[in-house]
Amino acid sequence: MSPFATFCLRMGDNALILGQRTGEWCGHAPVLEEDIAFANMGLDLIGQTQLWYGLVAEELGQTPDRLAFFRGEREFLNTLLVEQPNTDFAHALMRQYLFDAWHLPMLEGLSTSSHRGIAELAQKAVKEVRYHIDRSRDLIIRLGDGSAESHQRMQEALSWLWPFTADLLARDAMDDALVAEGVIPEGDGIAAVFERETAETFARATLTAPEGPRRTGGRTGNHSEHMGYLLAVMQSVPRAYPDARW
């Protein structure tokens, strides 16, 4: 698989899996406003997935639907962060914010990509993601610097999820090849923006990012124990009725 196809799958898989996790809150969020907001963000992410898969469907000989519903766990290239479960609403909010803090500078960099299809996709998606991070950042600050219970829940979520952010910032030879061609931005710039954004937000939220080991692997198909269960739910209907037409 080419570096271009690998990158597009990584971006599309991130959006798909987080969209699935986000959609799990539909009808279950603690207040109606958050229920609607999470559903809307999930729809944004699924729409972005369709665009990313569309860029490589012909090269891979697959349709976007088959890429989503008929690949196995090790074939998905999303980061470990997005597949982490909805332990509670604090975890869902923190997972969303950490992803947004990386996703926005990535899309801003991709908006000037030498690849026209990627540039056009990023220019469209970045408008949605600016809303996503404005919302998630505000909630992280309000709850982190809120009551004793909300602070504790947000800190516990951060302590659990922070190690997985290393997977967002990881780079390999395929990324380097695309950087050299001007297709994607350099990783150091994305990491610098991510670190500045999260440091400023956590200071305002009175939260502390933990030190210790960081986890990677999802970008190369090595997932956490949660991924298989997520796919079993997400893919169950298309696999049971593969020839169905909607």
Summary of the structure (lengths in Angstrom):
residues: 246
radius of gyration: 17.5
end to end distance: 30.8
largest distance: 53.0
contacts: 785
relative contact order: 0.15
helix: 72%
strand: 0%
